[in-house]
Structure formats: structure tokens, C-alpha cells
Amino acid sequence: MMYDPRFKTATALLFEFEPSLRQNTRSALLNLGFGDVIACSDIHEFSTLANDGEFDLILAETDASGSGTHQIIQEIRHNSIGPDPFINVILFLWNSEPGVVGEIINAGADDLITRPISRTQIFTRLKRLVGARKPFVVTADYFGPDRRKISRNPTSIPTMIVPNSLKAKVESRPELAPTPDAIRSAMKVLKERKISIYSEQLMRLSSAVILLSGSPDSYEDRRNVINVMKQRNDALIESIEGTEHMHVVSLCRALTDLLDLIVTENSALKDKDRELLSHIPYAIHKACADLHQTAGLAFDITAVSSKVSDTRKQANTDAARTGGKISPTLG
């Protein structure tokens, strides 16, 4: 018997195309103790439910939907849809070829399970998500659970202990809940890390563009590097939007204009362009200097939540002494 009453307040969203698998998986979750499991078979309904509903766990198949499932998961992780970008996600697949698995992993799922699966496997993975969920990492192209091998340097990329609604409910740990404050704090750190990453990459890529400007034989390689550089620059602008670093956007746009000019002219760099290609990325990097220092720090939502809680308690105490009122949202 694997029933665990601690899951009774937890809710799950299940997307499965095949009727018998959908019914069996839903029954398994309910028998394990989940209070509610919403199941669907249509990718558009899945997207709508993921966007509008409040769930603690998503389980979804990846084969019948083509790339639809992992695109939705990516949008969730980037906070484009749904209320919680840190929701626990388990994806099912039949095809375990490395290329397929790699594409699905890059969506940001917590776990992949190759079908057929048993109730024991599901329960084991759920216990792992509650008791030992992988911390999240941020890179230029990825945001999600840390998939690095143990043999790699674990400190090379700072990790994030993000909100975990499933753990919050199962273990009665409200400090881990994806409250608006918690999500806002974690997403702020995510944006800051991306800004730091992109600004550093712009400096390295600009050096590569200069090195590839020596002869016409290297102009095609130079265009390829410029294309990557423009992608990173666009991503930097997107990350900066709505932050206190909005003044950097004008520099980014000037860099875009310069890169377009270099591609259009398709010739050796003029001295002025070479100088600008060095100075503009440096100016962008320098303008984000404060973020380079904080980007290397670990993030733990429990510590953030504790600070918010302490601040509210102190504010309530002060308000009680003065007979005043406090806003329910701080920070």
C-alpha cells in the first residue's frame, strides 16, 4: 500500500493522449493520495489548464504531441504562461534516443520517465521531488533543474532553491510555497543572472568578431558570430525590460545598429567600428557590474521567505504599537 495522506491537499494536471494510460495514471495518483487530478488528452486544453489553473504537479506525455509539450513547459519555466514557473514537472516518453531525450530535458522538466511505468516508479519519483528536488540553474539557453553530472564542478554555476508547492503542502512548509512574493524574488534573481550572463558573452563575442575581420575568407564565420551576438543582445534587452537597468537598452540598440552595419558592408572593419565594437560591449558590461557580483551567489527561497516573514512580523508589531495598519504585501 503506497497511499500517503500527506498528498491529500496536492493537485496534479495530467496530459495523456492514450485513454487507458490516462486513466491508469490518474488512478495511480489518486491512490497515492492526491486530492485532485485533472486529466486531459488535447494539447490545447493542456496549455489552457496549465495557464489558468493552480497545480502542484504537472505530468505530461511527449510523444503524441510532437514538440508541443516541451514548448509549453519552456513557456511555464520562463513565466510566460501559468501562475508558477517553478511547478514540479514530470514528462513521459516512449522514445529514449539521446537526441529526443536531450530536447525534452532542455525544456526544464524535473524528471523524465520512460514508459511503460509502474505505480511504484511514480511514487518513487514523487518522493524525490518532495525530499530531494534538484536545485535550479540559469544559463544563457536554459532555466530549470540542474542536470550536470556529479563529476563536473558543482560550484561552476550558482544554484537556486526555488519555490516548491508540492513540498510545501506535503511537508507543511509554507515558506516554500510559490507566493507572489516568492515568485517575484526568484524571478528577479533569474533576470539578474541572465543579464550578467548575456553582458559577459557580448564582450567575448565582440572579441571574436574583431579577430575574424582580418581577411575576406573569415567573413562568413564573422557573420555567424554576429548572428549569435545579436541573439544574445536581443535576449539581454528582453531581460532588462522592467528592471532598474533600463538605461542599458540604448547601448544595446547602438550595438545592434553597429552589428547590422558590419554585416551590410561585409568588408574589413573601419578603425571607428573596431573601436566601437570594443567599447560598447564593455560599457554594457560595466553598467551591469553590480549584477556580476550577486550573480555568483546561491539563492534559497526559504531564506528569502524567512526574511519576508520577519519583516512582516516586525511591521505588524510596529503597527500594533502605533495603532496603524500594514499592507498585506511587502517587498
C-alpha positions as a printed NumPy array, in Angstrom:
array([[  0.   ,   0.   ,   0.   ],
       [  1.602,   3.281,  -1.129],
       [ -1.149,   5.655,  -0.043],
       [  0.284,   8.741,   1.648],
       [ -2.268,  11.042,   3.314],
       [  0.178,  13.938,   3.191],
       [ -0.654,  14.327,  -0.522],
       [ -4.363,  14.891,   0.1  ],
       [ -4.165,  18.675,  -0.425],
       [ -1.97 ,  18.354,  -3.535],
       [ -3.352,  18.772,  -7.05 ],
       [ -1.991,  17.494, -10.351],
       [ -2.536,  18.223, -14.035],
       [ -2.179,  15.162, -16.273],
       [ -1.844,  15.308, -20.063],
       [ -2.015,  11.919, -21.765],
       [ -3.307,  11.216, -25.263],
       [ -3.975,   7.471, -24.88 ],
       [ -7.209,   6.827, -22.867],
       [ -6.096,   3.73 , -20.932],
       [ -2.762,   5.274, -19.943],
       [ -4.529,   8.457, -18.915],
       [ -6.987,   6.569, -16.725],
       [ -4.329,   4.319, -15.191],
       [ -2.012,   7.222, -14.371],
       [ -4.829,   9.297, -12.903],
       [ -5.975,   6.352, -10.757],
       [ -2.409,   5.783,  -9.603],
       [ -2.075,   9.397,  -8.451],
       [ -5.406,   9.324,  -6.625],
       [ -4.491,   6.024,  -4.981],
       [ -1.19 ,   7.514,  -3.89 ],
       [ -3.136,  10.202,  -2.052],
       [ -3.541,  13.174,  -4.39 ],
       [ -6.633,  15.181,  -3.582],
       [ -7.41 ,  16.121,  -7.17 ],
       [ -6.065,  15.091, -10.576],
       [ -7.3  ,  16.937, -13.673],
       [ -6.692,  14.832, -16.792],
       [ -6.89 ,  15.902, -20.448],
       [ -5.978,  14.5  , -23.865],
       [ -5.844,  17.629, -26.022],
       [ -2.662,  19.716, -26.213],
       [ -4.602,  22.981, -26.457],
       [ -6.684,  22.107, -23.397],
       [ -3.478,  21.172, -21.596],
       [ -1.982,  24.575, -22.419],
       [ -5.13 ,  26.365, -21.22 ],
       [ -5.292,  24.399, -17.97 ],
       [ -1.575,  24.957, -17.328],
       [ -2.087,  28.677, -17.851],
       [ -5.288,  29.146, -15.851],
       [ -5.107,  26.503, -13.127],
       [ -3.147,  26.281,  -9.891],
       [ -1.455,  22.893,  -9.644],
       [  1.39 ,  21.425,  -7.611],
       [  2.471,  18.901, -10.221],
       [  2.312,  18.501, -13.999],
       [  2.648,  15.097, -15.641],
       [  2.609,  15.016, -19.429],
       [  3.359,  12.721, -22.334],
       [  5.714,  13.962, -25.03 ],
       [  5.306,  11.606, -27.988],
       [  1.851,  12.219, -29.472],
       [  2.152,  15.996, -29.112],
       [  5.388,  16.309, -31.085],
       [  7.26 ,  19.268, -29.64 ],
       [  4.096,  20.803, -28.16 ],
       [  4.539,  19.505, -24.625],
       [  8.078,  20.655, -24.015],
       [  7.348,  24.029, -25.63 ],
       [  4.579,  24.539, -23.069],
       [  6.932,  23.527, -20.252],
       [  9.512,  26.023, -21.517],
       [  6.886,  28.756, -21.509],
       [  5.955,  27.841, -17.937],
       [  9.596,  27.967, -16.832],
       [ 10.038,  31.387, -18.454],
       [  6.903,  32.634, -16.678],
       [  5.14 ,  33.228, -20.   ],
       [  2.139,  31.101, -19.019],
       [  0.764,  29.841, -15.73 ],
       [  0.957,  31.238, -12.206],
       [  4.007,  29.25 , -11.038],
       [  7.191,  28.963, -13.163],
       [  8.649,  26.558, -10.589],
       [  5.902,  23.93 , -10.644],
       [  7.104,  20.319, -10.405],
       [  7.098,  18.666, -13.849],
       [  7.369,  15.001, -14.822],
       [  7.375,  14.096, -18.518],
       [  6.679,  10.677, -20.02 ],
       [  8.289,   9.356, -23.193],
       [  8.496,   6.151, -25.196],
       [ 11.398,   7.203, -27.417],
       [ 14.581,   7.279, -25.349],
       [ 17.013,   8.181, -28.143],
       [ 19.614,  10.703, -26.907],
       [ 18.518,  13.452, -29.292],
       [ 14.895,  13.191, -28.205],
       [ 15.773,  12.987, -24.518],
       [ 18.116,  15.973, -24.789],
       [ 15.461,  18.151, -26.402],
       [ 12.94 ,  17.258, -23.703],
       [ 15.422,  17.803, -20.873],
       [ 16.166,  21.292, -22.201],
       [ 12.51 ,  22.19 , -21.654],
       [ 13.204,  22.334, -17.909],
       [ 11.322,  19.283, -16.6  ],
       [ 12.235,  17.937, -13.171],
       [ 12.071,  14.314, -14.242],
       [ 11.671,  12.067, -17.272],
       [ 10.1  ,   8.631, -17.082],
       [ 10.291,   6.164, -19.945],
       [  7.058,   4.254, -20.471],
       [  5.789,   1.738, -19.546],
       [  5.811,   2.78 , -15.899],
       [  4.506,   1.347, -12.648],
       [  2.84 ,   2.981,  -9.673],
       [  5.97 ,   2.262,  -7.674],
       [  8.054,   4.273, -10.159],
       [  5.66 ,   7.201,  -9.978],
       [  5.642,   7.141,  -6.174],
       [  9.449,   6.941,  -6.052],
       [  9.798,   9.97 ,  -8.342],
       [  7.235,  11.934,  -6.33 ],
       [  9.097,  11.241,  -3.093],
       [ 12.259,  12.506,  -4.787],
       [ 10.547,  15.742,  -5.836],
       [  9.407,  16.291,  -2.254],
       [ 12.536,  15.187,  -0.446],
       [ 15.397,  15.835,  -2.863],
       [ 14.342,  18.05 ,  -5.731],
       [ 17.267,  19.24 ,  -7.837],
       [ 18.128,  22.925,  -7.431],
       [ 17.618,  25.13 , -10.481],
       [ 20.347,  26.722, -12.584],
       [ 20.397,  29.591, -15.066],
       [ 22.461,  29.604, -18.263],
       [ 22.199,  31.563, -21.498],
       [ 19.901,  28.936, -23.027],
       [ 18.387,  27.082, -20.087],
       [ 16.478,  27.552, -16.872],
       [ 15.43 ,  24.551, -14.857],
       [ 16.675,  21.699, -12.653],
       [ 20.437,  21.213, -12.551],
       [ 21.238,  18.337, -14.927],
       [ 25.007,  18.484, -14.577],
       [ 26.885,  15.296, -13.841],
       [ 28.314,  14.872, -10.357],
       [ 31.813,  14.704, -11.824],
       [ 31.589,  18.298, -13.008],
       [ 32.473,  21.181, -10.757],
       [ 29.305,  21.764,  -8.706],
       [ 30.251,  25.371,  -7.964],
       [ 30.797,  26.453, -11.579],
       [ 27.188,  27.641, -11.857],
       [ 25.353,  29.032,  -8.809],
       [ 22.187,  27.163,  -7.94 ],
       [ 18.718,  28.276,  -6.882],
       [ 16.461,  26.599,  -4.326],
       [ 13.151,  27.671,  -5.842],
       [  9.569,  27.581,  -4.512],
       [  8.121,  24.075,  -4.391],
       [  4.367,  23.948,  -3.872],
       [  4.302,  20.143,  -3.679],
       [  6.87 ,  20.031,  -0.887],
       [  5.184,  22.979,   0.823],
       [  1.911,  21.058,   1.053],
       [  3.209,  17.552,   1.724],
       [  5.642,  18.632,   4.441],
       [  3.6  ,  21.591,   5.71 ],
       [  6.389,  24.005,   4.788],
       [  4.641,  27.294,   3.924],
       [  7.977,  29.042,   3.482],
       [  8.426,  27.005,   0.272],
       [  5.057,  27.976,  -1.216],
       [  5.044,  29.851,  -4.553],
       [  3.528,  33.015,  -3.126],
       [  3.607,  36.198,  -5.235],
       [  6.481,  37.479,  -3.072],
       [  8.442,  34.249,  -3.51 ],
       [  7.924,  34.097,  -7.266],
       [  8.786,  37.784,  -7.651],
       [ 12.017,  37.333,  -5.663],
       [ 13.107,  34.239,  -7.583],
       [ 12.274,  35.716, -10.988],
       [ 14.216,  38.86 , -10.105],
       [ 17.286,  36.724,  -9.415],
       [ 16.703,  34.817, -12.662],
       [ 16.587,  38.045, -14.665],
       [ 19.679,  39.423, -12.98 ],
       [ 21.648,  36.263, -13.699],
       [ 20.616,  36.309, -17.334],
       [ 21.641,  39.964, -17.631],
       [ 25.038,  39.109, -16.168],
       [ 25.486,  36.099, -18.463],
       [ 24.47 ,  37.926, -21.641],
       [ 26.599,  41.011, -20.938],
       [ 29.662,  38.846, -20.339],
       [ 29.035,  36.883, -23.529],
       [ 28.748,  40.081, -25.558],
       [ 32.284,  41.027, -24.559],
       [ 33.679,  37.638, -25.583],
       [ 31.745,  37.571, -28.848],
       [ 32.84 ,  41.085, -29.782],
       [ 36.462,  39.978, -29.448],
       [ 35.723,  37.052, -31.768],
       [ 34.179,  39.368, -34.359],
       [ 37.29 ,  41.556, -34.316],
       [ 39.564,  38.512, -34.701],
       [ 37.524,  37.288, -37.668],
       [ 37.823,  40.583, -39.524],
       [ 41.337,  40.071, -40.803],
       [ 40.56 ,  38.685, -44.272],
       [ 37.56 ,  38.091, -46.552],
       [ 37.966,  34.331, -46.029],
       [ 36.745,  34.724, -42.455],
       [ 33.748,  36.987, -43.153],
       [ 31.266,  34.11 , -43.247],
       [ 32.437,  32.915, -39.83 ],
       [ 32.22 ,  36.519, -38.673],
       [ 28.582,  36.717, -39.812],
       [ 27.796,  33.56 , -37.866],
       [ 29.311,  35.006, -34.704],
       [ 27.454,  38.281, -35.275],
       [ 24.17 ,  36.36 , -35.558],
       [ 24.8  ,  34.745, -32.167],
       [ 25.835,  38.098, -30.761],
       [ 22.599,  39.704, -31.971],
       [ 20.568,  36.907, -30.397],
       [ 22.3  ,  37.44 , -27.058],
       [ 21.865,  41.199, -27.369],
       [ 18.132,  40.811, -28.048],
       [ 17.829,  38.439, -25.087],
       [ 19.653,  40.973, -22.917],
       [ 17.208,  43.722, -23.923],
       [ 14.297,  41.428, -23.082],
       [ 15.798,  40.6  , -19.683],
       [ 16.489,  44.25 , -18.883],
       [ 12.93 ,  45.378, -19.637],
       [ 11.218,  46.462, -16.429],
       [ 14.4  ,  46.493, -14.311],
       [ 16.479,  49.3  , -12.868],
       [ 18.986,  48.76 , -15.688],
       [ 16.725,  50.13 , -18.428],
       [ 19.347,  52.756, -19.256],
       [ 21.473,  49.953, -20.757],
       [ 18.922,  49.369, -23.523],
       [ 20.173,  52.384, -25.519],
       [ 23.662,  50.856, -25.539],
       [ 22.255,  47.519, -26.672],
       [ 20.403,  49.168, -29.543],
       [ 23.524,  51.029, -30.581],
       [ 25.316,  47.672, -30.636],
       [ 22.58 ,  46.209, -32.846],
       [ 22.962,  49.07 , -35.312],
       [ 26.729,  48.572, -35.379],
       [ 26.436,  44.826, -35.996],
       [ 23.915,  45.388, -38.8  ],
       [ 26.308,  47.876, -40.399],
       [ 29.199,  45.397, -40.262],
       [ 27.097,  42.694, -41.919],
       [ 25.826,  45.075, -44.595],
       [ 29.274,  46.418, -45.504],
       [ 30.826,  42.913, -45.464],
       [ 34.336,  44.327, -45.501],
       [ 37.296,  44.949, -43.258],
       [ 36.42 ,  46.81 , -40.072],
       [ 36.989,  50.539, -40.084],
       [ 39.041,  51.812, -37.162],
       [ 35.993,  53.6  , -35.755],
       [ 33.828,  50.456, -35.956],
       [ 36.555,  48.347, -34.396],
       [ 36.779,  50.798, -31.53 ],
       [ 33.004,  50.875, -31.029],
       [ 32.863,  47.077, -31.149],
       [ 35.181,  47.002, -28.176],
       [ 33.772,  49.938, -26.251],
       [ 30.017,  49.318, -26.446],
       [ 30.055,  45.746, -25.024],
       [ 32.475,  46.925, -22.336],
       [ 30.142,  49.791, -21.448],
       [ 27.205,  47.36 , -21.247],
       [ 29.196,  45.019, -19.028],
       [ 30.311,  47.847, -16.77 ],
       [ 26.763,  49.188, -16.465],
       [ 25.728,  45.771, -15.116],
       [ 28.702,  45.485, -12.749],
       [ 26.551,  45.229,  -9.629],
       [ 24.817,  42.138, -11.049],
       [ 28.08 ,  40.336, -11.785],
       [ 28.802,  40.307,  -8.064],
       [ 25.404,  38.963,  -6.978],
       [ 25.039,  36.507,  -9.902],
       [ 27.578,  34.169,  -8.315],
       [ 25.633,  33.809,  -5.077],
       [ 23.394,  30.859,  -4.291],
       [ 19.662,  31.568,  -3.91 ],
       [ 17.454,  29.816,  -1.367],
       [ 13.76 ,  30.703,  -1.268],
       [ 13.491,  29.528,   2.353],
       [ 15.906,  32.252,   3.441],
       [ 14.058,  34.852,   1.384],
       [ 10.693,  33.78 ,   2.802],
       [ 12.056,  33.916,   6.339],
       [ 13.233,  37.479,   5.806],
       [  9.853,  38.492,   4.392],
       [  8.1  ,  36.81 ,   7.303],
       [ 10.361,  38.521,   9.856],
       [  9.791,  41.869,   8.161],
       [  6.033,  41.411,   8.274],
       [  6.099,  40.371,  11.933],
       [  8.145,  43.417,  12.83 ],
       [  5.854,  45.672,  10.786],
       [  2.796,  44.189,  12.469],
       [  4.385,  44.76 ,  15.868],
       [  5.195,  48.365,  14.992],
       [  1.694,  48.897,  13.61 ],
       [  0.124,  47.454,  16.752],
       [  2.113,  49.843,  18.907],
       [  1.074,  52.847,  16.87 ],
       [ -2.459,  51.708,  16.069],
       [ -1.664,  51.794,  12.359],
       [ -2.266,  49.312,   9.567],
       [  0.132,  47.366,   7.399],
       [ -0.177,  46.408,   3.773],
       [ -0.546,  42.643,   3.266],
       [  2.216,  42.668,   0.637],
       [  5.746,  43.782,   1.316],
       [  8.846,  43.89 ,  -0.853]])
